[in-house]
Amino acid sequence: MSDATLDASNASPSSPNWRSLTELLASMRFAISLLTVICIASVIGTVLKQHEPAVNYVNQFGPFWADLFLALKLNAVYSAWWFLLILAFLVVSTSLCVARHAPKYLADISAYKENIREKSLNAFHHKAKAELAGAPADEAQRLGKMLVSGGWKVKLQQRDTEAGPGTGWMLAAKAGAAHKIGYIAAHSSIVLICLGGLFDGDLIVRAQMLLGGKTPYTGGGLISEVAPAHRLSDRNPTFRANLLVAEGTQSSTAILNQSDGVLLQELPFAIELKKFIVEYYSTGMPKLFASDIVIHDKETGEKKEARVEVNHPASYKGVEIYQSSFDDGGSKVQLQARSFQQGIKPFMVSGEIGGSLKLPASGIGGRPATLEFTALRVLNVENLSGAGSEVDVRKVDLKHSIESRLGAGNKSSTKRDLRNVGPSITYKLRDGSGQAREFVNYMLPVDTGDGLPVYLLGVRETPAEPFRYLRVPVDPEGGIDGFLHLREALADSALREQAVQRYTRLALDDKRPELANQLQQSALRALTLFAEGDSKNGQKQVGLQAISDFIEANVPEAERARAGEVLVRILNGVLYELAQVSREKAGLKAMTPDEKTQNFMTQAVLTLSDVQLYPVPVFFELKNFEQVQASVFQVARAPGKNIVYLGCALLILGVFAMLYVRERRIWIWFTPALQGSGQGSKAVMALSTNRKTLDGDKEFDQLSGKLLGVVREPGGNAA
């Protein structure tokens, strides 16, 4: 691009404003400014996730910044009106630049500039003089043929000199004219790429929204019930939308995400998903996912089978079908509700992923809520080593998440340990005000490395937070019932007293009856604190925190460590007896005092202390499921891509020509020799190049030596 001014003779003197505007639009400074803004916008569009729901921006950045981002359309940078306007100005600026300079460059390509004078030749950096044996006409013909054989284009001009009419000859030669063609190609490519981008963007869609009365759809329900005002015709010349198809079904309506809703794009055909195929690496990353589809033509009824893989799209009627990702297609799940509180009986619920179910208040121990079935993951390969996300290809460190769960966690190791921990169910419980918590529960126990499998119950308040995990130990029967019986018994004061009496009797073994009453009171006090907190002081904390608070408030600082050790030892013994009592009440076999039981009780104490922080009284176990896969396709009609391809080809050729092709011109002026010196001639040679390089110096030395037989002087001239 050039910053040259317009020729005053080509502009109307009565339109200075128009002339100034044209100067601005065609200037290099203006184009560079536009490119800078486009680069900044592209960085924003890369860093900030695009086309996310508004609530996600509020959760991540807060209400003020979220409103600002939405107002500036930073959540949809590449379709924002200001971004498209900048692209349009860049097209205009570059087009004006090409229109102004292309004719001059084209004329320069065909011109030999043979009218240059001898005085001008003497001003060139590369110049040489020599006396030749032949007449000017003969030498001009001879040297011209030599240059033509070397790939130069040559033109001869006969002139008058002091020696007489027609006695002088000018040889003008040129090479590397493609350099200027490269300028035109490079700048034209920018115009083509921008035009292709504008055409294949959502400019056409926005035009239909502005002029055709189309509006985004913000509601829910069935696609077939959406009004025509929210639908785009299958003759829409350009679009890029997403289409989700479950196995065994077909669909012909794709979704165009907008910042304030969605538009429905009708396709001229329907896509039926016959089978979805997915293969995994040992790390859990997908190795291959592909879709076997059948395309049903709406107009002719023709059926065409195709296979769509990543980077291997299918094409039909000008619409490209890409394998974008995969999702759940409405898997059937069966869950069992379990509770940490007394009085809530287990019950079964069934549903499908993406659906919801109303739950009565009596069933969940509080207010009524809606259970939303969010996701089913059959394969969960997690890093249980705690080595960190930098070595985990899935960027998920379940071990780290567990260790930062509710309460105490395990020690981390640096050894990488990727394991499939089995299926998991993700669901939300939404209250009457619309607030929802998200939960993820694993179907099978997970061995986190301490030798005791645990059930993982994850919870988070917002999508921006990581999951926190409650670890429920597996009982000797391999289930969760043993812990729930213990939790229920801990809430029963009668069973607590029974466990205290058993602990006192076994601890003293009837040998020191005078200590029985004191030990019994201490054990009951510790167990009551653990279960209910300190009701006298209005203490709200329970579990191990309640024990710690009690010691801090009632024991001198010097004796707290010893008192805490004694109290925790008593608590562990009483809880063990309480577990035995709860198992007897449930008709289960008593636990044997071995290492496995000790591990169970150690984790049970921690979990009983943490369960108070679990935000709801019930959780849902995944009991059974029937997986239904779905494929997510991106369907695109992009006629502008051919324009973009042409622009890219021109850009490559143009940049190559400008960087690697040097434009060179040679002039040799032949005049007759002085009188009395025979039929010889004098020659003055000059070389012009668009870039001053060492290669130019070397080439001139070679040419001057070959054509005139002269050697370059130290000062830079040849003689």
N, C-alpha and C positions, 0 to 999 in steps of 0.2 A: 504494500500500500504506500501511497505517496502523500506528502503534505503540500504538494505544489499547488499554487493558486491557479484559478481559472484565467484563461486569456480574456482580457477585457473586451476584445473585439467579438467574442462569442456570446457575451452576456448583454442583456438589455440594460442600458444605463438607467432606465426608469424603474428597475426592480432591484434596488440594493438589498432589500430584506431577503428576497428570494436567493440572490447571489450569496449572501452571508450564510443563509441556511444550508445551501448546497455545499459551500466550503466546509461548514461544520460537519455535515453528515459524511462527506467524502474524505475527511481528514484522518490521519493515522491515530492522532490522540483520541479522537472520539471512538474509533474502533477498538483500540486497546482498553479504553475505559469500559466499554461494553463487555469485552472478553474478561476483564478483571471481575466485574460483577457476576458474570456467568460462572466463573470459577468459584467465587465465594458461595454462590447459591448451590453449586454442585457439592461443595464440601458440607454445607448444611444438610442437603438432601441425603448425603451419605451417613453423616453422624446421627442425625435425628431420624428415627424410624418414621416411615411414611405411611399414610392412610391407616393409622391406628385409631381405635375408638377414642372419643374425646376424654372419657374417664381415665384412660391410661396416661394421657398427658397430665391430667390433674393429679393423679397418684404419684407421678414421677417428679413433676416440676412445681406443683402447687397451683392454686386457682389463678393467681395473677399471671404467671408466665404461660400457663396453658391458654388463657384467654388471648394473650398477646400473640402466641404462636399461631393460634387458629385465625386471629384477625389478619395476620400477615400471610396466611396460607403456607406457613413453613412446614405444616404437616403434609402438604402436597405441593412441594416446590416446583416439580417439573410440569405441573398443570396449572400453576398459579398464573393469574392474568398478567402480573408484572413480569414474570419470567418469559412468557410467550411474547409480550411486548418488546422485551429486550432482544429476543431472537429476531423479531420482525425488524427492529431498527438495525441489527447487525446485518441482516440480509440487504436492507436498503443501502447501508453505508458501503458494504463491500461491492454491491452492484454498481453504485455510482463510481466507486474507485476504479472498477474494471472498465466501465463505460468511458471514463475520462481518459484513461491511459492505454487501453487496448488498441485503439486506432493508431496512436503514435507508435506503439511498439510494433504493430503489424507493418506499418509503413517503414519503420526502421529495419525490420527483418529483410524486406525486399530491396532496400536502398543500399547502394555500394559507396555512396558519398565520394564519388570520383572527382567532384569539383573542388576538392581541397587544394590550397595553394602551397607553393614551395616554402614560403615564409612560415606557414603553419607547421609544416613537417619538421622544420628545424627546432620547433619548440617542444617536440615530443621527448619523453625520457629515453625511449628506445629508438635510436636513429643511427644511420650509417651512410657513408658516402664511398663511392668507388668509380673508377674509370674503366669502361668496358670496351672491348675491341670492336664490336659490331655497331651498326647504325642504330639510332633509337628505336625505329620500327622493328628491326630484326631482334634486338635485345628484349623488347617488350613482348613480342610473340614467344620468344624462347623461354623467358622466365615465367610467362603466363602458363605455358604448357607444363612447366615443372611444378607450379603450384596446383594446377588442376589434378595432376597425377598424385599429389599429396593430400587430396580431399578438400581443397579450397575451391570456392566459387570465385571466378575472375571476370572482371570487365575492363576493357581497354578504351581509352579516350584520347583522341588526337587533338592537340592544341597548337596555337601559334606561339612562336618564341621570337627573340630578337634576331635569331638566325634566319627567320623567314616563316611564311605561313605553313602550318601543318608540320612543323619540324619537331615538335615536342610530343611526347606520349606519356599519359598517366595510366599506370596499372593499379587497379583497386581490387583487392581480394578480401574475402571474409570467410569465417568458420565459427561454429558454435552458436549459430542463431537460435538454437533451441533453448538457450538460457532465457530469452525473453518470452518464449512460449511457455516456459516453466512458470514464470510470474503470472501469466494469464491463467494457466491451468490451476495453480495453487489457490489463487483468489476466487476463481470460479467454483472450485471444489467447496469452499466455505459456504458459498451461496447454495449450492446443491444439497450439501449435508444439512444445512439449517432448514431449507425448504422440505426436505424429506422428513426431518424430525418434526417440523410443525404439522405436516400432513399426517404423519403416523402417530402423533400425539393425540391428546383429546381435544384439539382445536375444533374438529368437526363435531364432536359430541357437545362441546360448549356452545357451538353455533346453533345446534338443534335445541339446546336448553334455552338459549336466548331468543331465537326466532321461531322455533317450532313448538314452544309450549311444553317441552319435556321438563319434568321435575324429579329430583331424587325421591326415592321411597324410604320412609323412616319407620314404617310399622313392621309388623310380623305377620305370620300366617302362611297360607299356601301360596306358591308362586302363581298358580292358575287364577287366583282371586285378585291379583294385582292389576290395577287399572291401566288402560293403554297410555295414559299420560306419563307413566314411569317405564315404558317399554320402547326400545329402539328397534327399528325395522331390520329384517334380515338383509335388506339391500343397503344397509349402512356401509359407506365406502371404506371406512377404516375404524377398527376397534381393537382392543386388547383386554380380554376378560377372563375370568376363572369359572370353571365348570366342575362341580363335584358329582361323580356318578358312583353309586354303590354297586357292588357285584349283583348281577341278575336284574338290574334296572337300566333304564335309558333316560336321557334328558336332552333337551334341545334349547334350554334357556340358560345363558351364562350371566354372570354377575360382574358389573363394573362398579368397583368401590369408589365412592365419592366421599369427600370430607364430611358432608352432612347427610349421608344416606347411601343408597345404592340405586343403580339403573339396571334394568333387565335387558339383555341383548338377545334377541331372537336369532337363531341360527337356521340356515337353509336345510339343515339335516339334524338328525338325532344321533347321539352317541350311546351305544349299548356296551356296557362293560361285561364281557363274558368271564374274564378271570384276571385277578390281580396277583402278580408274582413279586415277592420280595425275598431277598437273601441277605444275610448279615455276616459281617466279619466277627471274629471272636471278641472284639471290643464292643460289639453292639451297634456299630455304625452300619447303615445299609450299604451292602456291596452292590446290589442290583435291585431296582424296582422297575417293573414294566407292566404294561396293560395290553391284554388281548381284547380288541374292541371290534364292534360291527357298526358301520356307518349306514344309517337309514336315510336315503334321500326323500325329502318330503314331497317333491314335485313328481318324481318318476317312480318312487317306491323301490328303487334299486338298493341292493345291499352290498356293501363292500367290507371285507374283513381286513384288518390291519393290526399291526403291533406297534405300540408307541413306547419308546424307551427314552431315557435321558440322553439328550444330544442326537436323538434319532426320531424326529417328529414325523407325523403323517400329514398329508395334504389332501384337501378335497374342496373343489370349487373355489379355489383361491384363498381358502382358510387353512392356516397351519395349526396343527394340533400337537401341543408340546406336553410331555410328561413333567408336571411341575412338582408334585409331591404326592403323598398319600395320607389318608385320614380314616377315621372310623365311619363306617357306613350305617350305623344304627345297631350296634351289637346288643344282644339281649343279655341282661345281667340279672342275677338273683342275689340279694343282699339280706343279711340277718342283722337286725338292730340289737345291740347289747348295751347294757347300762352299767355305770359305776355306782349307781345309787340304789337304795332299797325301794321296793314297790314298783319298779318298772320291769315288766316282763319282756322277754325276747319276742320278737315278731319278725316275719319275713316280708320283704317287699320285692317287687319285680318291676323292671322297666327297661328302657333302651337308651343307649348313649345319645344325648341330645334332647332327651325328654325330661319331664319333671313329674313330681307326685306330691300331693298335699298330705301333710302329716298332722294328725290331731294332737292337741296339747297333751292329752292324757297318755299318749304313746311315747312322748319324748320328755316327759317330766317338766313341762313349762308351757310356754306359749306355743300356739300352732306355727308351723313353719312349712316351707316348701323344699323338698329334696330334689335337687337338680343333678342328673347323671351327666357328668362332664366328659370323662375320658376313661377308656380301658386300654391299658398297656399290657400286652401278653408277655413281652420280652423286656426285661429291665437288667441290662448289664451295667453294674455300678462299680465304682472304685471303692473298695472297702479297706484300702491300705492307709488312707489319709495322707497320701503323698502330695496331694495338691492338684489343682486343676491344670497346672502347666504340663503334667505328664499324663493327664487323662484326656484321651481323644474326644470324649463326649462332653468335656467341660462340666461334668457333674461329679462332685465328691460327696457321696452319700455318707461316708464315714465322718467327714468334717461336719456335715449337717447334723448327724446324730450326736456328735460330741458337743455341739452347741445347742442341744435340745433343751427341753424343760428339765433343769436339774443337772445332776452330775453326768459326766461322760467318760468314755474310755480314753486311754492314752493313744496317741497317734504313733504310727510306725512309718518309716520312709520307704518301705517295700511296696511296690505296686501290686495290687491284687484285684483284678477285674473278674467279677463273677455275675452270673445270671441269678438274680434273687427272685425270679418268678413274676407272676402277674400282679398288677396293682389296679385299684379302682380310685378314680378321682371324682369327688362330688362336692356340691355346695349345699349348705343349709342357709336359706334366705328367710329372714323374719318378716313380720307384717309390714315393717317400714321400708322394706326393700334392701336392707343391709344383709350382706352375705359373707360367710366365712368359707374358705376352701379347705378341703381335707383330702389327704391321700393315704390310703391304707393298703398294705401289702397282704396278699392272700396267704402266703406261706411264711413260716418263721425264717428269720435271717440271722445267721451266725456272724456277729460282728468281730469275732476274733478272740473273745474271752472264754470260749468253750460253752457258752449258754445261749441257745437260740432265743430270739425275742421277736414278738410281733411289733411292727413299726406302725405307729399311728401319727401321721403328719398333719399339721395345721398351720395356716397362716391367715392373717387378717386381710391382707390386700395382695394383689398379684405382684406388686413391687417388692414384697418381702420374700425371703427364703422360707422354706418349710422348717418348722421346729418339730422334733420327733419325741413322742412318748414311747418308751420301750416297755412292753409288757412281757414278763418272762413266761416261757413255756413250762407248763406243769408236767409232772411225771407221766401223765397220760398223753402228752404231746399236744395239748390244746391250751385254751385261755381260761377254761372254767375254774381251774384251781386258784388263779389269782383273783377272779371275780368273786369267788366264795370267800376268800380272805378279806377282800374289800368290803363285802357285805357284812361279814362278822365284825369287822373293825367298827362299823357304825352301830352295832348292837351292844348296849351297855351290859346286858346280862351275859352275853358270850364273852365280853372282855373280862368280867369278874371271874367267870369260870376258868378262863385261860390263866388269869393271875393266880388263882388258887392252885392250879396244876403246876405252874411254874414254881411257886413257893414250896410246894410239897416235894417236888423233884430236886430243887436246888438245895434244900436243907436236909433232905432225906431223913426227916424226923429226928435228927441228932441234936439240933439246937432249937428247941421249940420256943425259947425266950426271944429269938430273933424273927420268928415267923410273922408276927404282927407288923413289925417295922418293915420287913422286906415286902410284905404284901402291900402295905400302904405306898411304899416307894414304887413298886412295880405298877400299881394301879394308877398312881399319879403320872408316871412316865407314859403309860399307854393312853390315858385320858388326854394328856397334853398333845400327844402325837395325833390322836383322832379328832379332838375338838378344839385344841388351843386352850388358852387361859381365860375362861369365862368370867372370872372375878375381876380381872383387870381389863376386860373388854378386848382382849388380844384376838386379832383376826387370823393371824398366821397359824397354820397347823403343820404337821409333819416334822421333819428334822429342824426346820426353822423355828418352830415353837419350842422345841427342846433347847435350842441355842439361846433364844430370847429369855427363857426361864432361868437358865444358868447365869446369864449375864446380869439379870435383875436381882437374883437372890443369893449368889455365891460370891465371896470375895475374889478379887482378880487372881490372887496367888493360888487359889484352890480350884479355879475353874477347869483347868485341864484335867485334873484328877477326877473332879466331879462329873465332867462330861464323859470321860471314859467309862466310869462306873454306870452312869445313867444309860448310855448307849448299849452297854453290855446287857444290862437288865432288859432294856427295850427289845433287843434282838431275841433274847430268850423268851420273853412273853409273846412276841409276835410269832415265834416258831410254834409255841403251844396253841396260839390262836389259830394258826393255819391247820394244826392237827384237829382242833375242835371243829373248824369249818368243814374239814373233809369228812369227819365222822357224821356231822349233820347231813352232808350231801350223800352219804352212803359210799364214800370212796375209801380206798385202802390208805392206811397211815403211811406217811413218808418215812423212809429209812434214813438215819443220821449218817449220810455219806457226803462225799465232796460235791456230787451233783445237787443234793438237797441244799447244801451250804451255798452254792452258787445261785440257786433259785431264790433262797431267802435273802441273800445280799441284794440281788436285783429287785426283789419284791419290796424291800424296805425303801429303796430309792424311788421306785415307781409309785408306791403309796404316798410318799412325800410329794412327788411331782404331780400326781393326778388331780390335786386341788386346783392346779393351774389350767387343766384341760377346760376349754371354755364352754362345753356343752355336756349334758349328763349322758348322752348316748353316742355310740359310734357304730359304724356299719361295716360288717365283715363281708368280703366277697366270697360267696359260697359256690356259685356256678356261673358260667357264661357261655354264650355262643357268639363267636366273633364273626362280624361281617366287615369285610374290607371295603374301602372306597378309594377311588383314584381322583386326584385333583389335576385337571388339565388346564393349561392356558391355551385359549383359542384366540387367534389373532389374524386379522385381515390387514396387511400392511403393504399396500401398493407403493408406498414411498420408499420401501427398502431398496428397490432397484435404483432409485434416484440416489440414495445414500451410497450404494455400492459404486455407482458411477462417480460420485463425488470423492469417495475414498481412493478410487483408481487414479483420478486426476490429481488428487493431493499427493499421492506417492510419486507419480510422474513429475509433477511440478516441483516438489521439494528436491527430488533427485536431480532434475535439470538445473535448478538454481544453485545447488551445492556442488555438483560435480561436472557441470558443463561450463567451460570458460569461453566467453565471446571474444574473438580476436579479429582484428582488421589490419591489413597491410596495404601501404601505399608505396609505390616506387615511381619516381618522376625521372623520365629520360629526356635529356637534351643533347644536342650535338656537341662534340668536343670543340675546343678552341681552334681557330683557323691555323692551319699549318701542322696540325697534329694528326692528320689522316682522317679516316672515316670512323673513328671511335665515337663514344658517347659518354656522358657523365650521368651517374645515377644517384639519386637521393632516396633512401629507404627509411620508413618509419613504421613502428608497430604500436597498436593500441589494444589494450585488454581491459575487461571490466574489473579485474582484481589484480593487484600488484603482488606477485608471488615470486619465489625463487624459480618455480617452473617457467614463469614468463620470461625471466632473464635467460634461462637455459635455452628455451625455445628460440628466442631472438638470436642468440649466439649461433645456434645451429642453422637457422634460416639465412642469416646474413653471410655466414661462411659458405653455405651451399649455393646461394643465389649470386652473391656479389664477390665472394672470395675474400672477405675482410675479417679481421680479428678484433674483438672487443678491447677497447682501451681501458686502463685502470679507472679512469674517471667516469666510465659508464657508457661512452660512445664507441662506435666502431669506425675504423678508418682503414 
